[in-house]
Amino acid sequence: MFKSEVPPQKESLVKLPKAYIYLYASMAIVIVIIPETIASVIIYIYNSYFYNNLKLRQYIGNDIPEIRLSSMKMRDLRLLASNLRIHGYARECRDSLSELILTKLKDDRYKRFLDKLD
């Protein structure tokens, strides 16, 4: 140690009164914990409501061929078009292929394919 350096003095910690500690603790509860609890309850309620709506949409979608077709993958649409004997289905985009399938499904001969839609 050089002679010109002064050794650091011990810094004394200020002791806070217990009233300040209780005040800070109660402020932490009011500012942080209560809003966080309220937010988690709101998120839980929103998610349960949204999940119930999804179940309802899935149930309704089983009866409507348009919704069933919109939820199918492109590969499944092309396979269905092949089974329905639609020519040129490989070059069609999703929307036009869905329209072709729907027009084909309106024919009475192809009603059995409605049950095979997933």
Secondary structure, 3 states (H helix, E strand, C coil): CCCCCCCCCCCCCCCCCHHHHHHHHHHHHHHHHHHHHHHHHHHHHHHHHHHHHHHHHHHHHCCCHHHHHHHCCHHHHHHHHHHCCCCCHHHCCHHHHHHHHHHHHCCHHHHHHHCCCC
